[in-house]
Structures are given as C-alpha cells and as structure tokens.
Amino acid sequence: MSAIIVCEGLTKRFGNVTAVDAVDLTIHEGEFFALLGPSGCGKTTLLRMLAGLEVPSAGRIKIDGVDITDAPPNKRPVNMVFQSYALFPHMNVAENVAYGLKVSGVSKPERDTRVTEALALVQLDGYGARKPDELSGGQRQRVALARALIKRPRVLLLDEPLSALDAKLREQMRFELKRIQAQTGITFVFVTHDQDEALALSDRCAVMQFGRLQQMGTPANIYERPNSRWVADFIGLVNLFAGTIERVDETHAFVRTELGLLAVEPAPDTKLTIGQSVWVALRPEKIALEKNIGTVASTIRQITYQGSASLYEVELASGTAVRIVRHNPGAAAPFTTGESVSLSWADTAPRLLLT
C-alpha cells in the first residue's frame, strides 16, 4: 500500500513539556488508522499538527509526498471533525454542510448537488432545513461528518468524535463510520482513548504514551502480542504475573511464576538470560475454569454477570486475584462464589513481556 501521511521525528513542545516526542509514523492510503492512548498522551496534539492547527517544534509532515509542515490549514488536503461537532447554531443543516464550499467560492448549483450527496452518504436525506438544536447527538455528529466530507479531502481527521454520545449510539456510529470510510475510500485518522473503539474500527492502530508511539500494528496483533506490560494492561483486560527465567531452549523460555513453571514462546530475536526477571501476560478469556482441583487451585471470590459472558475474580493460594471471562451457556450459573476451582489454558496463551 502507498503511504499518504509520513511523519518524521515529529515533536511538539509547550514550554518545558514535550507533548509529542520524535514520532515517526506512516499511514497508508485508504486506511482507517487509530491513534489510541490515555488522556494527555499527545494523540490530539499529533492530530492537530496534521491539521495545521499546531506548529511542530521539530520534524516534518508529508502528505502525498509533499512537505506540508509549514502549510496553513486551508492549504492542506485534510479536513477535521471535532469532538464538539462545532456546528453553526444559526444555520440549518444544509447551510452547515455547504459552508466550506461557499467559502471556497463553489457555485450554488454545485453546492446544492454536493450537499444532497453528502447528506445521503450520512443517511440524513430530508434533514437539510432543520437547525442543529432540532437534531439528536448522533444526527449532529452525522452533520459534522457530512460537512467535513463534502470538500472531498484526501485525509479525514477525527478527534474523539463519538465521546459525547451514549453507549448504544456510540456503537451504532461505529458501524456508520466504518461504512462511510469504506464507501468513500478516504483515509481516516481517528483519535480515541477508548480501546474497544480503536480495536473495532481501525485497520491499524498506534498506541501512545508520554508523547511516544509504544506499539503500532493491527488491532489483533496489538491485543494478542503486546510488546510491553504497559500496552498489555492498557489494551483490554489482562492478568500479569512476575516471573524469572529458569532455562531457555530453541523455541521456549521456561518462566517460574506463581502459576508454576510456564513454557512461553518469546518474540523473535529476543535476548534472554537465566535468572532474568520478566512478566507473563494471560488474557482473561484464554483461561478455563474447571470444578476439579488441579495444580493451579483457586477460589471464586466474585462473579460479575455481563450478559453473554461473566467476569470471574478468583484468588490463588498466594492471595493473587486472577480475572477470567467465561461465556454463559444458559440461565443457570455453572459456578458459585466461594467454590474451589482450578485453572487451565492452552500452551500458546501466555505471552512473555520483558518490560
């Protein structure tokens, strides 16, 4: 795939605070790309530099091979959807959507045609005469999308656009964003702190912390193969166990943990030494519960019903709590609080983490 956005050493400082720290990033044409991280990690500042709303302290930005680092926002082939929607309350929907074309001098007949097309794209046909305060939150979000898309940008930047919506509407709008992106073929760069949102929407995802990219890859790769304890803990639920390497062979590291001796496959080219302190990650859904008592005995301390699944918190003999997700087979709960159970997992489930 060809690159549409290339950032080289991109840095932004606010006084003594480095918000974005020497980021190298390539985003492919037609990609749905997510910038994911906690509040204050630098993801929105990075997005605003792509939009031209913040000036980099160092580094370069290229779009379609053209250096646009110093270009003003209106000279960049991008448009942005803000968290607050930023609709004009005195204008109706059609006027809001057409605003950018009007400022650019596009004729009224062409504006009208493109407004009709844009509203159809976001499934708001017939809403052109309404004012923003006559719309629901989801409808206002669609108007903001239509206004951003009507100028046919090469890249659409979205800054936490679903954060103001309730849970059910957020889920609905996720499907809409995926549909619109697939239908238009425009590159979407999406900022969010919501891990589920990033995993559900993106083709690739970059996880940020302290202004730096910690890991980049497909959602499945980041979830299944996190490169650090921090990433594993940030992306979904995980159980983390401290361990010590007892021996290493050609394919596995044998790690002593409170779960016993675990054979874990390290990442390629990983340098390991006997006695080295490491971490082992186990996702809750990869652990099975059994009623008979095996080598990893535990006691169920809490069960949280979540509809199709339940979250179990069990306590090992050492006192450590382990979280387990188990799909609910029917109305009757197969386990009860206080019950003694044993844990098991597939040989490929544990992941070795060095940091």
C-alpha positions as CSV (number, residue, x, y, z in Angstrom):
1,M,0.0,0.0,0.0
2,S,1.2,3.5,-0.8
3,A,1.9,6.0,2.0
4,I,-0.4,9.0,2.2
5,I,1.0,10.5,5.5
6,V,4.6,10.4,6.6
7,C,5.7,11.9,9.9
8,E,9.5,12.1,10.5
9,G,10.7,13.0,14.0
10,L,7.5,15.0,14.7
11,T,7.8,16.8,18.0
12,K,5.7,19.4,19.8
13,R,6.8,21.2,23.0
14,F,4.7,23.5,25.2
15,G,7.4,25.3,27.3
16,N,9.2,22.6,29.2
17,V,6.5,19.9,28.4
18,T,7.1,17.6,25.4
19,A,3.6,16.6,24.2
20,V,4.8,14.7,21.1
21,D,8.2,13.3,21.2
22,A,10.1,12.5,17.9
23,V,7.3,10.4,16.4
24,D,8.0,8.5,13.1
25,L,4.7,7.4,11.6
26,T,3.5,6.2,8.2
27,I,-0.2,5.9,7.4
28,H,-1.3,4.2,4.2
29,E,-3.8,5.5,1.6
30,G,-7.4,4.3,2.2
31,E,-6.6,3.2,5.7
32,F,-8.7,3.6,8.9
33,F,-6.0,4.4,11.3
34,A,-6.5,5.0,15.1
35,L,-4.3,6.9,17.5
36,L,-5.0,5.4,20.9
37,G,-3.9,6.3,24.3
38,P,-4.9,7.8,27.7
39,S,-5.6,11.4,28.2
40,G,-2.5,13.6,27.9
41,C,-0.5,11.1,25.9
42,G,-0.2,13.5,22.9
43,K,-2.6,11.9,20.4
44,T,-4.8,15.0,19.9
45,T,-1.7,17.3,19.6
46,L,-0.4,14.9,16.9
47,L,-3.7,15.1,15.1
48,R,-3.8,18.9,15.3
49,M,-0.3,19.1,13.8
50,L,-1.5,17.0,10.9
51,A,-4.4,19.5,10.5
52,G,-2.1,22.5,10.7
53,L,-3.7,23.8,14.0
54,E,-0.4,23.3,15.9
55,V,3.0,24.1,14.6
56,P,5.6,21.4,15.2
57,S,8.7,22.2,17.3
58,A,10.7,19.8,15.2
59,G,10.2,17.2,12.5
60,R,8.4,17.1,9.1
61,I,5.0,16.1,7.8
62,K,4.4,14.9,4.3
63,I,1.1,14.2,2.6
64,D,1.1,12.5,-0.8
65,G,4.9,13.1,-0.8
66,V,4.5,16.9,-0.4
67,D,6.0,18.5,2.7
68,I,3.2,20.4,4.3
69,T,4.9,21.0,7.7
70,D,4.6,24.8,7.3
71,A,1.4,24.9,5.2
72,P,-1.6,26.7,6.7
73,P,-4.7,24.5,7.4
74,N,-6.6,25.7,4.3
75,K,-3.8,24.6,2.1
76,R,-3.7,21.0,3.3
77,P,-5.7,18.2,1.7
78,V,-7.3,17.3,5.0
79,N,-10.4,18.1,7.0
80,M,-11.2,17.6,10.6
81,V,-14.2,16.5,12.7
82,F,-14.1,17.9,16.2
83,Q,-15.3,16.3,19.4
84,S,-17.8,19.2,20.0
85,Y,-19.1,19.0,16.3
86,A,-18.6,22.8,16.0
87,L,-21.9,23.3,14.1
88,F,-23.2,26.9,13.5
89,P,-26.4,27.1,15.5
90,H,-27.9,29.9,13.4
91,M,-27.5,27.9,10.2
92,N,-29.7,24.9,9.1
93,V,-28.2,21.5,8.3
94,A,-27.8,22.2,4.6
95,E,-26.1,25.6,5.2
96,N,-23.7,24.0,7.8
97,V,-22.7,21.3,5.4
98,A,-22.3,23.7,2.5
99,Y,-20.3,26.3,4.5
100,G,-16.8,25.1,3.4
101,L,-17.8,25.0,-0.3
102,K,-19.3,28.5,0.0
103,V,-16.2,29.9,1.5
104,S,-14.2,28.3,-1.3
105,G,-16.4,30.0,-4.0
106,V,-18.2,26.9,-5.3
107,S,-21.3,27.9,-7.2
108,K,-24.7,27.4,-5.6
109,P,-26.0,24.8,-8.0
110,E,-22.9,22.6,-7.4
111,R,-23.1,23.3,-3.6
112,D,-26.7,22.1,-3.6
113,T,-25.9,19.0,-5.5
114,R,-23.0,18.1,-3.3
115,V,-24.9,18.8,-0.1
116,T,-27.6,16.4,-1.3
117,E,-24.9,13.7,-1.9
118,A,-23.2,14.3,1.4
119,L,-26.5,14.1,3.4
120,A,-27.4,10.9,1.6
121,L,-24.0,9.5,2.5
122,V,-24.6,10.0,6.2
123,Q,-28.2,8.9,5.9
124,L,-29.7,12.4,6.6
125,D,-31.8,12.8,3.4
126,G,-34.5,15.3,4.0
127,Y,-32.9,16.9,7.1
128,G,-31.4,19.9,5.3
129,A,-33.9,22.5,6.6
130,R,-33.5,21.6,10.3
131,K,-31.4,23.5,12.8
132,P,-28.7,21.8,14.9
133,D,-30.8,22.1,18.1
134,E,-33.6,20.1,16.4
135,L,-31.3,17.1,16.0
136,S,-30.1,14.3,18.3
137,G,-26.5,13.9,19.2
138,G,-26.0,11.2,16.7
139,Q,-27.6,13.3,13.9
140,R,-25.4,16.3,14.8
141,Q,-22.4,14.0,14.5
142,R,-23.5,13.0,11.1
143,V,-23.9,16.6,10.0
144,A,-20.3,17.3,11.2
145,L,-19.1,14.3,9.1
146,A,-21.0,15.5,6.0
147,R,-19.5,18.9,6.4
148,A,-16.0,17.5,6.6
149,L,-16.5,15.1,3.7
150,I,-18.2,17.4,1.3
151,K,-14.9,19.0,0.3
152,R,-13.6,15.6,-0.6
153,P,-10.4,15.7,1.5
154,R,-7.6,13.2,0.9
155,V,-7.5,12.6,4.7
156,L,-10.2,13.0,7.3
157,L,-9.1,13.7,10.9
158,L,-11.5,12.7,13.7
159,D,-10.8,13.9,17.3
160,E,-12.8,11.7,19.7
161,P,-15.9,12.2,17.6
162,L,-18.1,9.7,19.5
163,S,-17.2,10.7,23.0
164,A,-20.3,12.8,23.6
165,L,-22.7,10.0,22.6
166,D,-24.3,7.4,24.9
167,A,-23.1,3.8,24.7
168,K,-25.7,2.5,22.4
169,L,-25.4,5.4,20.0
170,R,-21.6,5.1,20.0
171,E,-21.9,1.5,18.9
172,Q,-24.3,2.5,16.1
173,M,-22.0,5.3,14.9
174,R,-19.0,2.9,14.8
175,F,-20.8,1.0,12.1
176,E,-21.6,4.2,10.3
177,L,-18.0,5.4,10.4
178,K,-16.8,2.1,9.0
179,R,-19.5,2.2,6.3
180,I,-18.7,5.7,5.3
181,Q,-14.9,5.2,5.2
182,A,-15.3,2.0,3.1
183,Q,-17.8,3.8,0.8
184,T,-15.6,6.9,0.2
185,G,-12.2,5.3,0.3
186,I,-10.9,8.4,2.2
187,T,-8.1,7.8,4.7
188,F,-9.4,8.2,8.2
189,V,-7.2,9.1,11.1
190,F,-9.1,8.6,14.3
191,V,-8.1,9.7,17.8
192,T,-9.6,7.9,20.8
193,H,-8.9,6.9,24.4
194,D,-11.4,4.0,24.1
195,Q,-9.6,0.7,23.5
196,D,-12.8,-1.1,22.3
197,E,-13.4,1.7,19.8
198,A,-9.9,1.6,18.3
199,L,-9.9,-2.2,18.1
200,A,-13.4,-2.3,16.4
201,L,-12.8,0.5,13.9
202,S,-9.2,0.6,12.8
203,D,-7.2,-1.3,10.2
204,R,-4.1,-0.4,12.1
205,C,-3.6,1.3,15.4
206,A,-0.8,3.2,17.1
207,V,-0.7,3.2,20.9
208,M,0.7,6.3,22.5
209,Q,2.1,7.1,26.0
210,F,4.0,10.2,27.2
211,G,4.1,11.6,23.6
212,R,5.7,8.5,22.1
213,L,4.5,5.6,20.0
214,Q,4.7,2.5,22.2
215,Q,3.4,0.0,19.6
216,M,1.8,0.0,16.1
217,G,0.1,-2.7,14.2
218,T,-3.3,-4.4,13.5
219,P,-5.7,-4.5,16.4
220,A,-5.3,-8.3,16.6
221,N,-1.5,-8.0,16.7
222,I,-1.5,-5.4,19.5
223,Y,-4.1,-7.3,21.5
224,E,-2.6,-10.7,21.1
225,R,1.1,-9.7,21.0
226,P,1.6,-6.6,23.2
227,N,5.3,-5.5,23.3
228,S,5.3,-4.3,26.9
229,R,3.5,-4.7,30.2
230,W,2.0,-1.2,29.8
231,V,0.5,-1.9,26.4
232,A,-0.9,-5.3,27.6
233,D,-2.5,-3.6,30.6
234,F,-3.9,-0.7,28.6
235,I,-5.5,-2.8,25.8
236,G,-8.3,-4.7,27.4
237,L,-8.3,-6.9,30.5
238,V,-5.1,-8.9,31.3
239,N,-3.6,-10.9,34.1
240,L,0.1,-10.1,34.7
241,F,2.5,-12.3,36.6
242,A,6.0,-11.6,37.6
243,G,8.4,-14.4,36.7
244,T,12.1,-15.5,36.5
245,I,13.6,-17.3,33.6
246,E,14.9,-20.8,34.7
247,R,16.0,-22.1,31.3
248,V,15.7,-21.4,27.6
249,D,15.7,-23.8,24.6
250,E,15.4,-23.2,20.9
251,T,11.7,-22.4,21.0
252,H,10.6,-21.5,24.5
253,A,11.6,-19.7,27.7
254,F,10.7,-21.6,30.9
255,V,9.5,-19.0,33.4
256,R,8.9,-19.6,37.1
257,T,5.7,-17.8,38.3
258,E,3.1,-18.3,41.0
259,L,1.2,-20.3,38.4
260,G,4.1,-22.7,38.2
261,L,6.7,-23.2,35.5
262,L,5.3,-21.8,32.2
263,A,6.8,-22.6,28.8
264,V,6.4,-19.3,26.9
265,E,7.4,-18.6,23.3
266,P,9.4,-15.4,23.1
267,A,9.3,-12.9,20.3
268,P,11.9,-13.5,17.5
269,D,15.4,-12.3,18.2
270,T,14.6,-11.7,21.9
271,K,17.8,-11.9,24.1
272,L,17.1,-13.8,27.3
273,T,19.3,-14.9,30.2
274,I,18.9,-17.4,33.1
275,G,17.6,-15.6,36.2
276,Q,16.2,-12.6,34.2
277,S,13.1,-11.0,35.6
278,V,10.2,-10.9,33.1
279,W,6.4,-10.7,33.0
280,V,3.9,-13.2,31.7
281,A,0.5,-12.0,30.4
282,L,-2.7,-14.1,30.2
283,R,-5.9,-12.7,28.8
284,P,-9.0,-13.5,30.9
285,E,-10.8,-15.2,28.0
286,K,-7.9,-17.6,27.5
287,I,-8.2,-19.1,30.9
288,A,-10.6,-22.0,31.5
289,L,-12.3,-22.8,34.8
290,E,-12.8,-26.4,36.0
291,K,-14.6,-27.8,39.0
292,N,-12.0,-30.4,39.8
293,I,-8.9,-29.2,41.7
294,G,-5.8,-29.3,39.6
295,T,-2.3,-27.9,40.0
296,V,-3.4,-24.3,39.9
297,A,-6.1,-24.3,42.6
298,S,-8.1,-21.2,43.4
299,T,-11.3,-19.9,44.9
300,I,-14.0,-17.9,43.3
301,R,-14.3,-14.6,45.1
302,Q,-16.6,-12.6,42.8
303,I,-18.8,-13.1,39.7
304,T,-20.0,-10.2,37.6
305,Y,-22.7,-11.1,35.2
306,Q,-22.3,-9.3,31.8
307,G,-25.0,-10.8,29.7
308,S,-23.4,-13.2,27.2
309,A,-20.4,-13.6,29.5
310,S,-19.4,-13.4,33.1
311,L,-16.3,-12.0,34.7
312,Y,-14.9,-14.2,37.4
313,E,-12.4,-13.0,40.0
314,V,-10.6,-16.0,41.6
315,E,-8.0,-16.0,44.3
316,L,-4.9,-18.2,44.0
317,A,-3.4,-19.8,47.1
318,S,-0.8,-17.0,47.2
319,G,-3.7,-14.5,47.5
320,T,-3.3,-13.0,44.0
321,A,-6.5,-12.2,42.2
322,V,-7.0,-13.6,38.6
323,R,-9.7,-12.4,36.3
324,I,-11.4,-14.9,33.9
325,V,-14.0,-14.2,31.3
326,R,-16.3,-17.2,30.6
327,H,-19.2,-17.2,28.2
328,N,-22.6,-18.0,29.8
329,P,-24.0,-21.3,28.4
330,G,-27.5,-20.7,29.8
331,A,-29.6,-19.3,32.6
332,A,-28.0,-21.4,35.3
333,A,-24.6,-20.2,36.5
334,P,-22.1,-23.1,36.4
335,F,-20.0,-21.8,39.3
336,T,-20.8,-20.0,42.5
337,T,-19.0,-17.6,44.8
338,G,-16.7,-19.4,47.3
339,E,-16.4,-22.5,45.1
340,S,-13.0,-24.1,44.7
341,V,-11.9,-24.4,41.1
342,S,-8.7,-25.0,39.0
343,L,-7.4,-23.0,36.1
344,S,-6.1,-24.2,32.8
345,W,-5.1,-22.6,29.4
346,A,-3.7,-23.5,26.0
347,D,0.1,-23.7,25.7
348,T,0.0,-20.7,23.3
349,A,-2.0,-18.5,25.6
350,P,0.8,-17.0,27.9
351,R,2.8,-14.0,26.4
352,L,6.3,-13.1,27.5
353,L,7.0,-9.5,28.3
354,L,10.4,-8.0,29.1
355,T,9.2,-4.6,30.3
